[in-house]
Amino acid sequence: MARQLQDKVIVITGASAGIGEAVAVACAKAGMHAVLGARRQEKLDEVAAGVEKLGRKALAVPCDVTRDGDVADLFDRAFTQMGRVDVVFANAGYGLYGSVLETTDQDHRAIFETNYFGTIRAIQAGVPCLAKTYEGLKHVIVCSSSASEIGVPMMGPYCATKAAQDAIVSSLRAELARDGFAVTGVHPVGTSSSFFDVAAEVSGQEQHESNTPVPLMQTPHDVARAIVKAIRRPRPEVWPMAPARLALALATAAPSFGAWIMRRHAKKVMP
């Protein structure tokens, strides 16, 4: 049976753009209120205004997921001002271009601090709020990536953070199952958002086009619709594009085939 979402509350990290913004809007259309966390206050306020135009409540909270205090404040304010937390969507993260050998230790640590430890902070601060919400949905959602399943050339550190997220999701799902929680990992392919612009900026490049084939590109709204469906009917994983899941399943079942595909891809993307 589908769960009712009317007047439920979702907390979203990385909510100022891309998938986070799209999920806020999609959830509002489904009847949910949204608590939005991100570093860019001006953009966050714009997303909040969009949610409110749909007749739902929105709370914009400046939040850098690399800071314990920011994440704690996000969830404290969410529960205090909204009175409940039903869904935690750990979405904050960024991409990084560069070979494994040339990526500095500092850049490795920085992307893990945001993508992986930022997710851990959201989970550890959010689960207690979910637990104390009366008749709440008790749902944790983590935005991983299809890149969690296979190492993509020139994006090794990013793929590593996504694989780490995926492992945590699996462990958390088993640990929380007896208490009635749902835990979902989301695995988008490439999304037409500011992701690649940010990755280029962080990597010190003037520009960098997506190395995802055009047929595999999705919009953040495609991903958001799939996530709302999973909130209504919880499932362990969300793969917004089924062909990508099948291709990666094949690559996992036949490692030599997967390695061959990645070698061919490396020739296209490496300088």
N, C-alpha and C positions, 0 to 999 in steps of 0.2 A: 504494500500500500504506500502511495506517495505521501510524504510528510508535508504538513502545512507550513508555509513560510511566512504567512502574514504576521507582521509585527515582531518577527525574530530579528536578532542583531548579529551582524557579521563584522569582525575586526580584520582589516586588511593592511598588511605592511607593503611598502612599495606601491602605494595607492595613487600616486600623482600622475601616472601615465601608463600606457601600454595595457597589459593584461590586468593589472590592478585596477586601473580606472574603468576598464570595460566590465570587470566583475562587479564593481560598485554599482554601475548603472544597471546591469542585468539583474542584480539582486534587488535593487530598488523597484524595478518593473515587476518583480515577482512578489513585492510587498514587504521586503525587508528594510530595516534601517541599517546604516553603515557608519562605522567608526574608521576613519581614514588616517593612516600613518605614513609619513614620508618626510624627506628633508626639505623639499621645496614648498614653503608655506603658500606662496602665491598660487602655484599650480594646484596645490591641495585644496585651497579655498574654492577654486574654479570647479573642481570635481565635486566638492560638497554642495556647491550651488546647483550643479546638475542633478544631484540626487534629490535635493529639496524641491526642485521644479517638478519632480515626479510625485510629489506629495509624501515623501518619506523623510525621516529625520536623518541628519548627518552631523558628525562631529569630526572636525579636522584637528589633528594633534601632531605638531612637529615631532618627528621621531627618526633618529639615526640608529639603525638596528645594531651598530657596532658599540653602542653605549648601553650598559645595563640600566642606568637610570631612565633613559628615554623610553625603553621598552616597558619597564615597570610602570612608568607614568601613563603610557598609552593604555595599558589594561586597567590600571586603577581608575582612570577617568572614564573609560568605556563602561565599567561596571557601575561606578558611582552615578554617572550622568544618564546612562541608558537603563540601568536597573537589571541588566542581564547581558550575557554573552552566549550566543548559540553556536557560532562558527568562527574559527580562527583560520585565516588564510595567510600563511607565511609565504609571501610572494617577493619580498625585496631581494634584489640581486642584480648583477651586471655581468657582461661578457668581457673577455680579454683575449686579444689576438697575440700570437707569438709562439715560437717553437718552445718545446720543453727545455732545451739546452740554453736558450737565450733569455728565458723569463727569469727575472731576478728573484732572489729569495724574498725581498720586500714585496714584490708584486704577487708572488705565490701566497704569502701570508695575508695580504690585504684582501684578496678575493675570497679566501676561506673565511676571513673575519666577517665579511658581509654575507656571502651566500650560505655558508654552512653554520657558523656560530650565530649569525643573525637569526637563522631558522630555529636554532636551539633556544635562543633567548625568547623568541615568540612562543614557542611550545611551552617552555617552563613557566612563563608568566601567564600564558593563556589557559592552560589546562585547569588550574585551580578556579578560574572564573567560570569555565564551562561546568565544572563539577558542582559549583554552588548555585547555578542557575536552576530554579525550580522548573521542572518539566522542559528542560532545554534540549536542543538537538544534539549537544555533545559531539561536535564534529570538528576535527582537525584536518585541514587541507594544506598540502605543501606543493608549491610549484617547482617541480624538478624539471626534467627535460628528456627528450628522446636521446639526447647526448649522454644521459646517464648509463646507457646500455652499451655504448661503443665509443672509443676514443677517436675524436675527429682531429685530423691533422691541423696544426696551428691553433688549436683551441684546447690543448691538453689540460691546463690548470682549471679552466672553466668546466670541462667534462668531469674532472676529478671532484669538484665541489658538488656537481649534480649526482654523481654516483654515491657520494657520501650522504647526501640528502635522502636518496632512495633507500639506502641501507637503514637509516634512522627511522624512516617511515615504516618499513617492514617490522622493525623491532618494536616500535611504539604501538603499532596496530595490535600485535600479540599481547603486549603488556597491559593495554587498556581495554581489551575486548570484554573481560569479565565485568567491567564497570559500565558497560553499555555505550562506550564511545565508538564512533566511526572515525577511521583514519584513512585518508585518500591521498595518493600521490598523483600529480598531474604531469603529463609528458607531452608538451607541445613540440612541434618540429620548429620551423622558422616562422616568426611572426613579423608582419609588416608594421613595425613600431619603431621607437627611437632606440631600441636595443643595440642595433649595429652602429648607430652614431656614437652612442656612449662607449661601446667597445673600442671603436677607433680612437676616441678621445683619450681613454684610459691607456691605450696601447701606444699613444704618442704618434698616431698616424693622421694624415690629413683627411683621408677618407678610406673606407673599406666597404665594399659591397658584400652582401650576404653570400656565403658559399653554399647556401641551401638551394637546390634546384627549384626553379619557379613553380613547378607543379606541386611541390611540397610546402609552399608558403601558405600561411593562414593569416587571417586578421585576428587581432585580439578579441574581437566580438565572437568569432567562431569558437575560440577557446572558452570565453565567458559563458556562452550558451551551454557548452558541455559541462562546465563546472556547476551551473545552476541545476542541471539535470541530476548531477551526482549528489547535490545537497538534498534534492527531493527524494531520490532513491540512492542511498549510499552504496558505494562500490569501492573496492580496494585501489583501483587505478582508473584514471581517465586518460584515454588516448584520443585526442580530438581528431586525429587522422588515422583511420584504420590501416591503410596501406603501409604507413611507416611502421606500425606495430608488427605487421606481418614480415616486413623486410628485415627488421631488427631481430625478430624471432628466428628467422632463417640464418642471419649472420651469427647469432649466438649458438644455434644448433650445429652450424658448420663453420668453425673458427677460421679455417683456411680460406673459405669463401669471403668471410668478413674482412680478413687481412688483405686479400687481393683487392677488394673494393676500396679499402682505405689507401692502399698504395697507389692505385689509379687516381684517387681523389687528391692525394698529396702532390702529385705531379702538376695538378691544376692550380693549387692554391699556394704552394711554396715558392718563394722568390728565387 
